[in-house]
Each structure stands twice: as structure tokens, then as C-alpha cells.
Amino acid sequence: MHDPRPGLSAELRHPVEVHYDPTIYRGSAPHYAVGRPPYSRKLEETLVETLDLDGRGRLLDAGCGPGILALRLAHLFEQVVGLDPDPDMLAQAARRAAEQGIANVGWVQARAEDLPDAAPGPYRLVTFGQSLHWTDEHHVAEVVYDLLEPGGAIAIIVHTVQGRPQPVNPGFPPIPHDDLKALVERYLGSTRRSGQGYTSPRDHTFQDVLTQTRFGSPTIIFAPGVADLVRDTESVLSGYFSLTTSAPHLFGSRLEQFAQEARNLLQACSPAGLFWDWPGDTEIIIAGCPLAN
């Protein structure tokens, strides 16, 4: 529905083969929703005001995992589609939707590279909650551009700590991430694991990606993070098991041994078993729709 931007290179117009490893989140699905910190309490308000959402239209949440964003934003749209290649994540998403009585969400097992066929548009909004980096980013962004209804938008939503003012500690020990990461490294090695391979350093931003597509330069908005988030030991441990770099399957037969060492470490840091977690502010990278006045 749109004309390509002048000067868009052929490299960005055609897909680059991205190998999908179905094991990257093996065993993580039960831990994801309870282990990942929530986005800003003002996320919905920010999206409504910025994109002039009025309850109409469709939302596509790409890389939806267990439905964190799809379920949270479902009341803002007539219909929601959650798309993810991991069947265990989608099973968790469907279970959570049923528990919450949310009936306007459907689930599609597919990669973002399978769009548009896997989940045809049009969409009022397409979201990526910390998931776009797992895809052929430029190609997928271009496909999303054509999936949008007139005035639609893409929103990449992430936690951002760097450069954001840290709030006042509500009175609990912070999560000892340095010690926990050192424990993970002792079990899995110093090279960050991911599925059957290893993670590669990232040398560009989401802003860089969108700027090189028809979306052009995005708008970046920060919604205040949850400053008073307190988590218990099991939630902290689930947070690590929800990561590709410390997913349960990577530990093999040593999984329970690692879990017990992690619990002992956390107990030593907080005998009450409670920790302050500040994941940063919620960064919303938006393109394709002008800001509301």
C-alpha cells in the first residue's frame, strides 16, 4: 500500500536467511510470565495518547511469548493476534488468556519472517516486545510496513536502564545480578549461550533498523518504569530461567544443582527472600504514525 522510500537498498528489500533455533527458550515458558519484570504502569496510557487509540482495529504482537503484551493491550483493540514460533510459549499464552477471561485474542505459531501469510493484515498496531532482534530485522520491518492500515504504527517496546534516572530503593536489597551472572558463567562458561549456539554482539539499535526502512526515523518515548517492584527468590530465579542465555535446558543434569546454589546465594543476600528490582524505564520506539497533538 506504500511506495518504497527512495534510495532503499536492495539488501533491505529482500530477506536475509535467519536460522531459527527452536531450542533457545526450551524449558523457559513456565518461567517467563512470572520471571520477567513488567513494563511501565503507564504503557497503555502512553500508547493511547501517542497513537490516538480508540478501541477499534487490530493488534499484532510479534514474538508474543506467553502473551505479556498481547493480553495486556487486548482491551484497546477489537481483535488481537499473538504470533510466536514456540508452541510452549503459545500454550502458556492461551492458558493465561483463559484464566483472565480474554476472548478477543488468537494465537498463531509462526516466525515473523512468515508474515504476511501467517497473519494477514491490516493492523492498527504491530508490537515487538523485546523480540525484533531475533528476526531478520530490516526485512520484517518492511513487511510490517505493508501490514499496517493507513495511519498504523509499529512499536518496539523494551526495558532500558542505561541513561535513565534510578529511583529510590523502597527498602529491600537489590537483586545481586553480578553474583548470579558469575554463577551462570561457572556452570555454562564465559561465552553467552543461546540454544545450540552462542549469542552474537549487537552493534546497532532498533532506531538504526527503522531508519533504514520505509518507516524512517522513529519517535522514542519513555514511560516510567515500575520503581517499587519487589520480587521473591523464586521469581528472581525464574527471571534467569526465562533468558536464552540461562534457559533450563542449558544446564542439563546440573539444573537442580544450579537452582539450589542460586537459592543459597539469594538467601545469603536477603534472609527474608525479597529483593528490589528496577528493570529501567519502558522505552517505546514508534514509527509509521504521527504523534497525537
Secondary structure as GFF3:
##gff-version 3
##sequence-region A 1 293
A	DSSP	alpha_helix	10	13	.	.	.	ID=ss1
A	DSSP	alpha_helix	29	35	.	.	.	ID=ss2
A	DSSP	alpha_helix	43	51	.	.	.	ID=ss3
A	DSSP	beta_strand	58	62	.	.	.	ID=ss4
A	DSSP	alpha_helix	68	73	.	.	.	ID=ss5
A	DSSP	three_ten_helix	74	76	.	.	.	ID=ss6
A	DSSP	beta_strand	79	84	.	.	.	ID=ss7
A	DSSP	alpha_helix	87	100	.	.	.	ID=ss8
A	DSSP	beta_strand	105	109	.	.	.	ID=ss9
A	DSSP	three_ten_helix	112	114	.	.	.	ID=ss10
A	DSSP	beta_strand	123	129	.	.	.	ID=ss11
A	DSSP	three_ten_helix	132	134	.	.	.	ID=ss12
A	DSSP	alpha_helix	137	147	.	.	.	ID=ss13
A	DSSP	beta_strand	148	160	.	.	.	ID=ss14
A	DSSP	alpha_helix	177	188	.	.	.	ID=ss15
A	DSSP	beta_strand	193	194	.	.	.	ID=ss16
A	DSSP	beta_strand	197	198	.	.	.	ID=ss17
A	DSSP	alpha_helix	206	211	.	.	.	ID=ss18
A	DSSP	beta_strand	219	223	.	.	.	ID=ss19
A	DSSP	beta_strand	230	232	.	.	.	ID=ss20
A	DSSP	alpha_helix	233	241	.	.	.	ID=ss21
A	DSSP	three_ten_helix	244	246	.	.	.	ID=ss22
A	DSSP	three_ten_helix	248	254	.	.	.	ID=ss23
A	DSSP	alpha_helix	255	269	.	.	.	ID=ss24
A	DSSP	beta_strand	274	276	.	.	.	ID=ss25
A	DSSP	beta_strand	281	287	.	.	.	ID=ss26
###
